[in-house]
Amino acid sequence: MASKLWGSRFTGSLSKLSEKFTHSISYDSKLALYDCVASLAHAQMLGEQGIIPKKDASAITAGLKTLIKMVEDGKYVYDPDAEDVHTDIQVKLRKLVGQPADKLHTARSRNDQVVTDVRLYCLDHLENIIALIDGLQIALVNFADKNQDVIIPAYTHLQSAQVVLLSHQILAYVEMLERDKGRFEDAKRRTNINTLGACALAGTSLPTNRDFVTEKLGFAMTAANSIDSVSDRDFIIEIMAASAITGMHLTRVCEDLILWVTSEFNFIALDDAFCTGSSIMPHKKNPDVLELVRGTTSKFPGRLVELFVLMKGLPMTYNRDMQMDKPALFDCVETMEDILEIMAQVFSGGIKIKRDVLKARITSEYFFSVDILDYLVKKGVSYRDAHDTVGAMVKECLDHGRKISDMNVAQLKRYSMHFEDDMRNLLRPEVSVQIKKSMGSTNPDMVKAQINKWKKRLK
Ligand code: ARG
């Protein structure tokens, strides 16, 4: 059995099952690097403040540096019998540097240690997630840029509605991701706080210098309240909430692609790198990667609820329940990183647009009904009346299998005296997007300006 950081108060020992049940080393070993880095700053502070002899502080820092190198080189192997990562690092340090290691735990507790380690872990991963969102946005903007002229049907209620530029829809995803990134950036601000030095919960009577540690670890500020420091996990909940929203957005992107790749839609082809086959139906090529991104994201709201239930109603301050924040957090953050990366790959080279199919899909004149309506409004007809006119025209065409473009001006005038020959110019997808004028619309010049804006901003 590995030695514990407690024990002298006990005569008996933990049962085998309790030990297995309470140990967290199998998952919190991920924090080893952060545990060493935080301990290093703490040891230096203890030496600087004269709380421990300078030579002991030096011995501890040398040992911790060795351990950091081991973690970085992938040579750190945790002892499965250690209670948690803090114990494991402490025991390993003792083996490396001997007695001075026993002074490291002065003026701290595992309560402030664990939350500080987790904050450092989160800051690293937040930076990574933010960069990965940038990467996906860049892939999307480049994809929009390359396919600027492609027109697609757009849907409401999954019924054909109007035509838009594909690039316009792709930029909608970029906007969503920008807000997602903002949420992670917000979470980062509230994560970037040094909680080390709060000790068990009350602070310490020893003359520590908390700002020294804050600065060494690169935190933006020192936590103001020791009770809050060891109790708070809302920075984790915030990261998971941001993940849940981002994940939800990504499922919608995936769903569009999954629909578009069906033989019924057939708008795009997906590269083999993102598909798998069927063991029984030889013709099948399934978009499994997209389906699994869609499926995997279900864990974000699930894990978020887990954290809410975990924290709800816990009395101040630290409770061992809080150990269970880690499997949820790690799972969430690492999955987020994986799916952002794979989605960027999908958009940078994984999608082939079937231009001919798309061209054939946007010939229906119903796509232009709103444009015809606007034509009448521009001639002074009220929107209500214009709606009735175009509605009647569409109904009759549908009932008799007729096309608006086949009607001559006299026939058109049976619906409205305001119709002239030029109305029939509206019955083309290129015109439909071109005549849009409102800010944020699918007008090609406006979309192009947006693409250029994003290119500049994401550089
Ligand atoms: N493994 C523990 C956790 O993750 C570390 C803190 C233990 N603190 C304690 N007082 N037992 O929360």
Residues whose N, C-alpha, C, O or C-beta is under 5 A from the ligand:
A	BS01	LIG	S24 D84 R110 N111 V114 M322 Q323
